[in-house]
Amino acid sequence: MVSLFQTHLKLARTAIKENRTRSFLTCLGIAIGVASIILILSLMGSISNLVKSEISEIGSDLIVVRPSSTKDSITSVIEELTASNSFQKSNLTITDVSAISAIENVSAVAPISVSVNTVASEKNTFSSVPILGTNQDFITVEPFALKYGSFFSKDNRENSVVLGYNLSLSLFNTINSTVGKTVTIMGEKFMIVGVLDEIEKSINFDNIDFDNALIMDIESLDQITGSTQIQQINVKATNTNSLTSVSENISETLTKQKLGDQNFTVLYGNAITHPASSLFSVVSGMLTLVAAISLIVGGIGVMNIMLVSVSERTHEIGIRKAVGASSRNILMQFLFEALILSVLGGFFGLILGYILAFLISIITPFAPYLSLEIILVTLLTTLLVGIIFGIYPALKAASKNPIDSLKHYR
Amino acid sequence: MEKKVSENIVIELKGLTKRYGYGDTESFALKDFDLTIKRGEFIMIMGPSGCGKTTLLNIIGLLDRATRGEYILNGENVAGISLRRQARLRAKKIGFVFQNFNLIEDLPILENVALPLIYTGHSKTSRLKNASSALKRFHLQEREYYLPYQLSGGQQQRVAIARAIVSDPEIILADEPTGNLDSRSSHIVMEELKAIHEEGNTIIMVTHNPALTVYATRVINMLDGQIDTDVKTVADANLPQPISVKIKKKKASSPTIVQPDIKKSEKRKKNRRKK
């Protein structure tokens, strides 16, 4: 049995070698399908890794309050993410912020309110600058450091702003001397008290590009724009153990505050990035499905080539049967050939996919993500493709009548 | 499955019938065909085209099935066995030699000869060893790695004969083995078949050439799916026997032992040298 297995392998190898070009092209079909699946899985894996690392960076003691009830279904997740936060109607207010800060075991509370406005310096004017309204607790809650100056405090918060690294660079063409200068927003002058350090991460749970943002006090922002919506309240608990009780307290307090209206969500831990990660899994599932179609096309290529091979080798099948091969022997011979073609293609696809993922990682922050599961699933899939698309040609070969096949010449 | 060595019967066909088509198109390739073949016979089957020679050979070779009738191979009725058993018996007990050689073009002749051994479960080394010694017997050992098209017709047919005997079968079936060869090559091939026969192999050969009947121990003429004439030129007792049978006979202290014909084999060697 083992020796027959080896013989089938050897026969398949010889047959594949003999038709090098044909076998290569067939493999390529499978390889492209596998490569696209690998590419998608690897990119999606790296994105979800980024999201996960974001959580560990903001710390495990963070609680987030968002203005909407908990949504789990995929459609609402997509709705939530596609609807721009700045236009979302929020029922969170400044009074909620102060109510939360009164709760036990809460060390800092920072509201997040983003609007877009035009910012002018003495040199340049920029429109559509994201302006973040928050309070002095922001720098305690968020994991950011300041490059120059300091964050505004309770005393100087009224006319002070903090610039993002890139914004400072583009407004003044420099960063080290911007502290103390003024910027104009809607005719009001604000003094720059600090510049944030450059942030390498492109994804964060506030959905704000902090490098290009301007940060100011939420009450000042309210004054110049007339109305502000609080999109999120970030709460820092004193320790990790009290997260559950604190978040329950927040829920209770807010419900009382809003007279029973529970149109808000209190999240902590992994749940903070849940909408993002579930969207990624939906998108990656869809893309994998599309890539699977190309794998099916590759499989059809295998089947096509195997059918050609079977009809080309009818005479050989006749000879083999005449000297004692059973139908099963012939079946296995051709099935092995199909399997080797598709698994070989899968192997090349694996390498090709990771090379592509690596090339993409050069221009994007997504490092190629390699896991044993992906590799195993890919190889199993190609094995399955080989069986599904190889069984029909193999059955066709096995069912050939030896007497007729012997009369068949090329 | 007990071998009936004492009776020496390899094949017994009883009332074998092969019908093609139904109703108006019904025709019989074989009709109530009876035949008993003993070990060591060299049978030539002759007859006009369409008299059922090849059908008979295919049925004996387990490539085809009779519509009805009994086929007893080595004491075992194989008329109704499964296709898988048929294939296994084909690998072990039957060697085929065809008119058009039927070698696999893509395989070197060594592997062509080793082909039947794949399906009898030999390991790779023993396959190649056996094939190599079979080729050596036909003086082709220096061409083991040639591909079939690189050999002449006579050489190809000798490779095919080597393939037929490599698994040490009970019977060798040859369907016009010299039909595609010139007279010189066909002479060589017939000499080889004769040598194999003298070692005690049973050979059934279909031919159109009456000149070849000199090699046979029995000549059967077929007509319309039935035996027309059946002539034995050698007595049953004088048929060559395989060594294993001879040893058994010796143990049973049987007085009739067929001595190998030393003169003949020497003559053959001389012939070969001339070539």
Chai-1 contact restraints between the chains, C-beta under 6 A:
chainA,res_idxA,chainB,res_idxB,connection_type,confidence,min_distance_angstrom,max_distance_angstrom,comment,restraint_id
A,S3,B,S123,contact,1.0,0.0,6.0,A-B,restraint_1
A,T7,B,I118,contact,1.0,0.0,6.0,A-B,restraint_2
A,E18,B,D106,contact,1.0,0.0,6.0,A-B,restraint_3
A,E316,B,I104,contact,1.0,0.0,6.0,A-B,restraint_4
A,I319,B,N102,contact,1.0,0.0,6.0,A-B,restraint_5
A,I319,B,I104,contact,1.0,0.0,6.0,A-B,restraint_6
A,A322,B,F96,contact,1.0,0.0,6.0,A-B,restraint_7
A,V323,B,L115,contact,1.0,0.0,6.0,A-B,restraint_8
A,V323,B,P116,contact,1.0,0.0,6.0,A-B,restraint_9
A,G324,B,A87,contact,1.0,0.0,6.0,A-B,restraint_10
A,G324,B,R90,contact,1.0,0.0,6.0,A-B,restraint_11
A,G324,B,A91,contact,1.0,0.0,6.0,A-B,restraint_12
A,G324,B,P116,contact,1.0,0.0,6.0,A-B,restraint_13
A,G324,B,Y119,contact,1.0,0.0,6.0,A-B,restraint_14
A,A325,B,Y119,contact,1.0,0.0,6.0,A-B,restraint_15
A,S326,B,R84,contact,1.0,0.0,6.0,A-B,restraint_16
A,S326,B,A87,contact,1.0,0.0,6.0,A-B,restraint_17
A,P402,B,L63,contact,1.0,0.0,6.0,A-B,restraint_18
A,I403,B,N58,contact,1.0,0.0,6.0,A-B,restraint_19
A,I403,B,L63,contact,1.0,0.0,6.0,A-B,restraint_20
